[in-house]
Amino acid sequence: MSKKGKLLIVDDNKNILSAVKMLTENYFEKVITLPSPASLISTIQTDNPDVLLLDMNFHAGINTGNEGIFWLNEVNSKFPKLKVVLFTAYADVDLAVRAMKDGAFDFIVKPWNNEKLIETLLNAYNEGKGKKLRKDVTPVASQMFWGNSPEMMRIRNIVERVAATDANILITGENGTGKEVLAREIHALSTRCGREMISLDMGAIPDTLFESELFGHKKGAFTDAHSDREGKMEAANNSTLFMDEIANMPLHLQAKLLTALQNRSITRLGTNNPVNIDIRLITATNRDLFEMSEKGDFRQDLLFRINTIHINIPPLRNRREDIIPLAEMFLKRYSEKYKKDNLAISDSAKESLISHSWDGNIRELQHTMEKAVIMCDDNVIKPEHLGLYSTTKVASSNKDMTLEEVERKAISDAMDSCDGNLSIVAQKLGITRQTLYNKIKRFGL
């Protein structure tokens, strides 16, 4: 491999300076080290480095990261073309992410992964020279619909800033808002996009299989372990692990996940041999983890670990300007699928779409448009093709009914309008499927 450019490393730990210098000399033509930033500006003027690896703390007992931010701003103001990579302990990750808004190229967390360190520094060098990053990676087409609402534009700005980092991300929002789609978008924009994102639905795994799914197992580790099996965390090595419904994780497993994230290693069931892992973790939930943490139902230390960046996706009813563009996107998709050309949404149908509550959010809208395309027998989607249902209208038109009677009628009508699809019924009524099943049984529907 041909060496390229100059690297300047600033860190007050001599052992770190020595280790990083030995590692990076195989990739850079010249590696310069400084034990403090006192002569940083003059060194840059003299040696003209291409990349600066800058520690965030230089005085014992002070770990606010403010020193790193100060010198980052100094360098940016005097040498705007120099690419700065921050070197930080895990406790400063949140600060490092915010520092990227001030011009840092990226950050590396101590203790570091050698491959990730080199990759980040070379990417910084390449970008400084105007070269394309990660030439081995084929870009993934975006599946994310951003829309035009101010809140979604704010989220898009955050994603574009943090996607290329390794910061852990917590995505929250109601069912159907597109949390997994957003996770895939973040992965597609990351430096790990050359590998498949590994997904794990924590709500669909029996408690007895949680540990095996996460960490894997050795043949004979338990009754049904007929062969060695790689866990999801090991499968996601050098890629992204997306853990959906993270709030469903039992407390005892939360501790084990925390340990794996801290040690950057896992141990398969039935063995004592740790396996090093390098993953970027994205989690999602529709529950309030902060409230759960206060009640003791979710570990606070794990919440801090997964919550470096928190993105809350707004419900569809709070971004009504996006309803029609989304509906037209789904109309196009299902028109092609069912081979129905030249379909359009009537003005009255658009009014119905905009005024609907969308308790099931984008997922409900998607199912609604698919059904409308199937039911439409000409070229115009009309309100009757949508089959939308409003619990508000039912309640106001049946004032003489008891609450139980109103509830029974609401569920019955919703089942009729959704052609018996109980998943969509639950979404429309804003209840879980299990709650819906219980009520159906109770009312004899």
VEXNU-409417 format. One line per field, with one value per residue (C-alpha): residue number from 1; residue in one letter; x, y, z. Coordinates in Angstrom, 2 decimals. Example, Ala and Ser with C-alpha at 12.3 -4.5 7.8 and 13.67 -1.06 7.14 Angstrom:
BEGIN
nr c(1_2);
rest c(a_s);
u c(12.30_13.67);
v c(-4.50_-1.06);
w c(7.80_7.14);
END
This chain:
BEGIN
nr c(1_2_3_4_5_6_7_8_9_10_11_12_13_14_15_16_17_18_19_20_21_22_23_24_25_26_27_28_29_30_31_32_33_34_35_36_37_38_39_40_41_42_43_44_45_46_47_48_49_50_51_52_53_54_55_56_57_58_59_60_61_62_63_64_65_66_67_68_69_70_71_72_73_74_75_76_77_78_79_80_81_82_83_84_85_86_87_88_89_90_91_92_93_94_95_96_97_98_99_100_101_102_103_104_105_106_107_108_109_110_111_112_113_114_115_116_117_118_119_120_121_122_123_124_125_126_127_128_129_130_131_132_133_134_135_136_137_138_139_140_141_142_143_144_145_146_147_148_149_150_151_152_153_154_155_156_157_158_159_160_161_162_163_164_165_166_167_168_169_170_171_172_173_174_175_176_177_178_179_180_181_182_183_184_185_186_187_188_189_190_191_192_193_194_195_196_197_198_199_200_201_202_203_204_205_206_207_208_209_210_211_212_213_214_215_216_217_218_219_220_221_222_223_224_225_226_227_228_229_230_231_232_233_234_235_236_237_238_239_240_241_242_243_244_245_246_247_248_249_250_251_252_253_254_255_256_257_258_259_260_261_262_263_264_265_266_267_268_269_270_271_272_273_274_275_276_277_278_279_280_281_282_283_284_285_286_287_288_289_290_291_292_293_294_295_296_297_298_299_300_301_302_303_304_305_306_307_308_309_310_311_312_313_314_315_316_317_318_319_320_321_322_323_324_325_326_327_328_329_330_331_332_333_334_335_336_337_338_339_340_341_342_343_344_345_346_347_348_349_350_351_352_353_354_355_356_357_358_359_360_361_362_363_364_365_366_367_368_369_370_371_372_373_374_375_376_377_378_379_380_381_382_383_384_385_386_387_388_389_390_391_392_393_394_395_396_397_398_399_400_401_402_403_404_405_406_407_408_409_410_411_412_413_414_415_416_417_418_419_420_421_422_423_424_425_426_427_428_429_430_431_432_433_434_435_436_437_438_439_440_441_442_443_444_445);
rest c(m_s_k_k_g_k_l_l_i_v_d_d_n_k_n_i_l_s_a_v_k_m_l_t_e_n_y_f_e_k_v_i_t_l_p_s_p_a_s_l_i_s_t_i_q_t_d_n_p_d_v_l_l_l_d_m_n_f_h_a_g_i_n_t_g_n_e_g_i_f_w_l_n_e_v_n_s_k_f_p_k_l_k_v_v_l_f_t_a_y_a_d_v_d_l_a_v_r_a_m_k_d_g_a_f_d_f_i_v_k_p_w_n_n_e_k_l_i_e_t_l_l_n_a_y_n_e_g_k_g_k_k_l_r_k_d_v_t_p_v_a_s_q_m_f_w_g_n_s_p_e_m_m_r_i_r_n_i_v_e_r_v_a_a_t_d_a_n_i_l_i_t_g_e_n_g_t_g_k_e_v_l_a_r_e_i_h_a_l_s_t_r_c_g_r_e_m_i_s_l_d_m_g_a_i_p_d_t_l_f_e_s_e_l_f_g_h_k_k_g_a_f_t_d_a_h_s_d_r_e_g_k_m_e_a_a_n_n_s_t_l_f_m_d_e_i_a_n_m_p_l_h_l_q_a_k_l_l_t_a_l_q_n_r_s_i_t_r_l_g_t_n_n_p_v_n_i_d_i_r_l_i_t_a_t_n_r_d_l_f_e_m_s_e_k_g_d_f_r_q_d_l_l_f_r_i_n_t_i_h_i_n_i_p_p_l_r_n_r_r_e_d_i_i_p_l_a_e_m_f_l_k_r_y_s_e_k_y_k_k_d_n_l_a_i_s_d_s_a_k_e_s_l_i_s_h_s_w_d_g_n_i_r_e_l_q_h_t_m_e_k_a_v_i_m_c_d_d_n_v_i_k_p_e_h_l_g_l_y_s_t_t_k_v_a_s_s_n_k_d_m_t_l_e_e_v_e_r_k_a_i_s_d_a_m_d_s_c_d_g_n_l_s_i_v_a_q_k_l_g_i_t_r_q_t_l_y_n_k_i_k_r_f_g_l);
u c(0.00_1.35_1.61_-0.09_-0.09_0.81_-0.94_-0.64_-1.63_-2.19_-2.67_-1.27_-0.92_2.53_1.53_-1.37_0.86_3.37_0.76_-1.14_2.08_3.28_-0.10_-0.52_3.05_2.10_-0.47_0.82_4.08_4.74_3.26_3.87_3.01_2.44_1.92_-0.10_-1.83_0.43_2.39_-0.45_-0.95_2.75_3.20_0.38_1.93_5.33_4.41_1.12_-0.55_-3.49_-5.30_-5.33_-6.21_-7.05_-7.69_-10.53_-8.94_-5.41_-5.39_-5.72_-9.05_-10.67_-12.84_-15.41_-14.05_-14.08_-10.36_-10.85_-13.74_-11.63_-8.73_-11.10_-12.52_-9.02_-7.89_-11.07_-10.75_-7.08_-6.89_-10.40_-9.19_-7.52_-9.64_-9.97_-10.81_-11.53_-10.08_-12.39_-13.41_-16.93_-18.22_-17.53_-19.26_-22.28_-20.00_-18.01_-21.18_-22.13_-18.59_-19.19_-21.63_-18.67_-16.64_-15.04_-14.84_-15.52_-14.52_-12.83_-13.77_-11.09_-10.26_-10.23_-10.61_-7.48_-9.33_-11.93_-9.24_-7.31_-10.48_-11.65_-8.26_-7.92_-11.47_-10.61_-7.50_-9.40_-12.15_-9.58_-8.10_-11.52_-11.54_-14.62_-14.88_-15.31_-14.89_-15.67_-19.19_-22.14_-24.59_-28.00_-31.03_-32.87_-36.23_-36.91_-39.72_-38.74_-41.67_-41.76_-42.80_-40.42_-39.97_-38.94_-36.54_-34.96_-34.63_-33.11_-30.49_-29.58_-29.36_-27.08_-24.75_-24.53_-25.02_-21.32_-20.32_-20.50_-22.76_-25.50_-28.96_-32.31_-35.37_-38.72_-42.21_-45.65_-46.27_-46.21_-44.17_-41.27_-38.64_-37.06_-37.09_-35.20_-32.72_-32.05_-31.57_-28.99_-27.17_-27.23_-25.59_-22.96_-19.44_-20.72_-23.18_-21.08_-22.35_-25.94_-27.72_-28.74_-32.23_-33.61_-37.23_-37.08_-40.86_-40.96_-38.40_-39.42_-37.58_-35.84_-34.25_-33.15_-29.61_-29.07_-30.42_-28.13_-24.92_-25.22_-24.50_-22.25_-23.60_-25.00_-25.27_-28.93_-31.47_-32.25_-28.75_-28.00_-25.25_-23.10_-25.02_-23.83_-25.78_-27.07_-24.38_-21.63_-23.38_-23.45_-19.69_-18.36_-21.95_-25.10_-27.32_-30.91_-32.77_-36.47_-38.79_-35.80_-38.18_-39.20_-35.76_-35.79_-33.75_-31.28_-30.50_-30.18_-27.19_-25.61_-26.18_-24.60_-21.55_-21.19_-21.37_-18.85_-16.37_-17.01_-17.12_-19.64_-19.44_-21.58_-23.66_-21.76_-18.29_-15.88_-14.20_-14.97_-15.41_-14.53_-17.21_-17.38_-21.01_-22.99_-26.16_-29.52_-32.47_-36.15_-39.27_-42.77_-42.52_-41.08_-37.74_-37.06_-40.26_-39.47_-36.00_-37.48_-39.74_-36.84_-38.15_-35.22_-31.60_-30.52_-26.92_-28.06_-30.34_-27.37_-25.36_-27.92_-29.11_-26.12_-28.48_-32.24_-34.57_-38.32_-40.43_-43.67_-47.01_-48.58_-51.41_-48.75_-47.36_-50.52_-48.71_-47.04_-50.22_-51.09_-47.49_-47.18_-50.55_-49.49_-46.21_-48.10_-50.61_-47.78_-46.25_-49.48_-50.66_-47.52_-47.90_-51.52_-51.03_-53.58_-52.46_-53.43_-54.98_-55.59_-56.95_-60.15_-60.38_-63.00_-60.74_-57.88_-60.08_-60.87_-57.18_-56.20_-58.98_-58.44_-56.77_-54.21_-53.75_-51.73_-49.60_-47.75_-48.30_-52.08_-51.90_-49.93_-52.53_-55.33_-53.85_-53.17_-56.79_-58.00_-56.04_-57.45_-61.05_-61.02_-62.79_-62.05_-59.24_-60.29_-59.79_-62.92_-63.68_-65.56_-62.46_-60.46_-62.73_-61.63_-63.23_-63.52_-64.21_-65.11_-68.03_-69.33_-69.23_-70.99_-73.72_-74.57_-75.00_-77.67_-75.41_-73.45_-69.67_-69.49_-72.02_-70.11_-66.88_-68.48_-69.93_-66.62_-64.76_-67.45_-67.57_-63.78_-63.65_-66.16_-64.29_-60.96_-62.28_-61.50_-57.77_-57.25_-53.79_-55.19_-58.22_-55.93_-53.93_-57.07_-58.44_-55.08_-54.89_-52.61_-53.57_-53.73_-56.15_-58.23_-58.33_-59.46_-62.26_-63.43_-63.67_-65.47_-68.01_-68.48_-67.64);
v c(0.00_3.42_5.94_9.31_12.74_13.99_13.21_15.29_13.61_15.62_13.70_14.10_10.32_9.28_5.62_6.53_8.79_5.98_3.32_5.44_6.64_3.07_2.10_5.07_5.18_2.30_4.54_8.13_9.46_11.48_11.24_14.11_13.88_16.55_15.89_19.11_21.67_24.51_24.50_23.18_26.30_26.84_23.13_23.28_26.38_24.67_21.10_21.72_18.38_16.96_15.43_16.33_13.70_15.85_14.67_16.42_16.60_17.54_18.18_15.51_15.64_17.71_15.73_18.21_18.08_21.88_22.01_19.95_22.15_25.28_24.00_22.68_26.19_27.68_25.31_25.79_29.57_29.57_26.43_25.77_23.11_20.93_17.87_17.37_14.01_14.13_11.53_11.01_8.76_7.32_9.84_12.65_11.08_13.35_16.40_15.04_14.60_18.20_19.25_17.89_20.74_23.04_21.50_18.28_15.63_12.68_11.27_8.12_6.61_5.27_2.43_2.41_-0.24_-0.18_-0.75_1.89_4.39_3.97_4.02_7.27_9.00_7.93_9.05_12.44_12.63_11.62_14.14_16.86_15.99_15.95_12.19_9.99_8.09_4.32_3.50_-0.11_0.73_0.84_3.56_2.28_4.02_6.00_4.59_7.49_9.94_13.16_15.36_19.09_19.46_21.54_18.69_16.21_18.76_19.11_15.32_15.13_17.68_15.62_12.41_13.96_15.13_11.94_9.14_8.96_8.66_5.61_7.34_5.09_6.30_5.87_6.32_6.82_7.34_5.78_2.52_2.99_6.20_4.58_3.94_1.00_2.90_5.72_3.24_1.85_5.37_6.11_2.86_3.63_7.01_5.56_4.33_0.83_0.74_-1.80_-4.47_-5.51_-3.95_-6.66_-6.27_-7.82_-7.40_-7.65_-7.87_-11.10_-13.15_-15.43_-14.63_-18.01_-17.26_-13.66_-14.51_-16.99_-14.52_-11.75_-13.60_-16.93_-20.36_-23.38_-26.79_-28.50_-25.29_-26.17_-28.81_-27.56_-26.26_-28.82_-26.77_-23.70_-20.49_-16.93_-14.32_-11.04_-8.95_-11.08_-11.05_-7.24_-6.96_-3.99_-3.10_-1.73_-3.62_-2.38_-3.49_-2.72_-2.68_-2.35_-1.62_-5.30_-6.46_-8.10_-6.37_-9.23_-9.15_-5.37_-5.82_-8.32_-6.05_-3.16_-5.29_-6.35_-2.74_-1.58_-4.39_-4.48_-8.25_-11.07_-14.63_-17.32_-19.48_-22.64_-21.11_-18.95_-17.43_-13.73_-12.55_-8.93_-6.96_-3.54_-2.52_0.66_0.31_1.80_1.08_1.93_1.87_3.32_3.51_6.17_4.72_7.71_7.07_3.35_4.18_6.28_3.36_0.90_-1.00_0.00_0.39_4.02_3.21_1.30_4.17_6.55_4.15_3.78_7.39_9.31_10.73_10.69_11.12_11.25_10.81_12.84_11.10_11.62_13.76_16.32_16.59_16.80_18.59_15.25_13.14_13.74_13.42_10.14_8.94_9.71_7.85_4.76_5.22_5.03_1.99_-0.03_1.12_-0.46_-3.56_-4.19_-2.91_-0.10_2.89_6.57_6.42_9.72_10.77_12.84_16.10_14.63_11.64_14.03_15.83_12.51_11.64_14.98_14.99_11.39_10.87_8.28_6.49_3.87_6.59_5.95_2.19_2.74_5.19_2.66_-0.10_2.36_3.31_-0.31_-1.19_1.86_0.83_-2.69_-1.51_1.26_0.17_3.28_5.85_7.94_7.10_8.19_8.37_5.07_3.32_4.46_2.86_5.31_5.11_7.72_6.74_10.37_10.28_7.03_8.36_11.61_9.89_7.39_9.59_7.33_4.26_3.10_3.30_-0.46_-0.33_2.45_0.49_-2.67_-0.79_1.00_-2.31_-3.97_-1.11_-0.97_-4.69_-4.22_-1.27_-3.11_-6.31_-8.20_-7.35_-7.20_-5.63_-2.63_-2.52_-2.28_0.48_2.46_2.19_2.98_-0.21_-3.24_-6.40_-8.32_-5.75_-6.00_-9.82_-9.61_-7.18_-9.25_-12.27_-10.26_-8.80_-12.06_-10.43);
w c(0.00_-0.96_1.85_1.53_3.18_6.63_9.90_13.08_16.37_19.57_22.82_26.34_26.81_25.59_25.32_23.04_20.94_20.51_19.69_17.17_15.55_15.02_13.56_11.22_9.89_7.61_5.88_6.06_4.60_7.74_11.24_13.68_17.39_20.03_23.77_24.18_21.94_23.14_19.88_17.71_15.59_14.89_14.06_11.52_9.96_9.73_8.71_6.85_7.79_5.83_8.82_12.52_15.14_18.18_21.73_23.57_27.04_28.05_31.80_34.47_36.26_33.51_31.14_29.88_26.33_26.18_25.44_22.32_21.21_21.78_19.70_17.03_16.62_16.58_13.84_11.80_11.90_10.82_8.66_7.28_4.81_7.45_8.32_12.08_13.65_17.39_19.74_22.70_25.57_25.45_28.02_25.55_22.53_22.77_22.84_19.90_17.86_18.56_17.64_14.15_13.71_14.39_11.61_12.90_10.18_12.51_15.88_17.22_20.58_22.95_23.23_19.45_16.78_14.58_11.30_12.13_13.13_9.89_7.79_9.39_9.02_5.37_4.65_6.16_3.97_0.83_1.41_1.98_-1.41_-3.04_-3.57_-3.32_-0.03_0.21_-3.46_-2.68_-1.55_-3.90_-2.79_-1.71_-3.18_-0.54_0.60_2.96_2.23_3.98_2.97_3.63_7.26_9.45_11.95_9.25_7.76_11.21_11.50_8.02_9.01_12.10_10.07_7.46_10.22_12.26_9.71_8.84_12.51_14.76_17.28_18.70_17.75_19.51_17.27_18.95_17.60_17.34_15.49_11.74_11.64_9.77_12.42_10.58_7.29_8.99_10.47_6.99_5.65_8.36_7.55_3.82_4.49_6.84_6.16_6.95_4.06_2.17_4.57_5.20_8.18_10.65_12.14_15.30_16.44_20.22_20.40_18.42_20.39_23.27_26.52_26.46_23.06_23.66_24.66_21.85_19.27_20.49_21.28_19.45_20.89_20.68_19.67_22.77_24.81_25.45_24.43_20.90_20.09_17.36_15.73_16.27_15.63_15.09_17.05_15.62_17.30_15.78_12.39_12.52_13.00_10.97_10.13_11.79_14.24_14.36_17.48_17.13_20.16_22.50_25.41_25.35_26.44_29.90_32.61_33.04_29.34_29.39_31.69_29.30_26.31_28.20_29.02_25.37_24.19_26.80_26.15_22.41_22.60_23.00_24.26_22.66_24.97_25.86_25.46_27.43_24.39_23.81_20.21_19.42_17.63_15.98_15.53_15.10_17.19_16.21_18.48_18.20_20.36_20.57_24.37_26.67_27.79_30.02_31.98_32.07_33.41_36.21_37.17_37.11_34.08_31.85_32.94_33.06_32.15_29.06_28.08_28.26_26.12_23.30_23.42_22.05_19.42_19.99_17.02_17.59_14.44_14.59_13.95_10.55_12.00_12.98_9.45_7.35_4.53_3.80_3.61_-0.06_-1.37_0.58_-0.73_-4.31_-3.76_-2.60_-5.44_-7.96_-6.25_-6.18_-9.59_-10.99_-8.84_-9.86_-13.42_-13.24_-15.28_-15.06_-11.59_-9.83_-6.43_-6.54_-4.61_-2.28_-1.57_-0.83_1.68_3.35_3.50_5.03_7.63_8.79_12.19_10.94_14.24_12.35_10.73_7.45_7.62_7.78_4.86_2.84_3.43_2.67_-0.70_-1.62_-0.88_-2.82_-5.90_-5.69_-5.18_-7.78_-10.98_-13.04_-13.13_-10.12_-6.43_-4.56_-0.81_-0.90_-2.23_0.77_3.36_6.04_9.42_12.15_15.75_16.45_14.04_15.50_19.06_18.18_16.19_18.94_21.98_23.50_23.53_26.55_26.34_25.89_23.04_21.31_21.65_20.28_17.30_16.66_16.50_14.39_11.89_11.70_10.97_8.16_6.66_6.82_5.30_8.49_8.52_12.28_12.07_10.21_12.53_15.55_13.90_13.01_16.54_18.16_20.22_20.22_18.39_21.66_23.10_19.94_20.17_23.80_22.96_19.98_22.24_24.93_22.54_20.59_17.26);
END
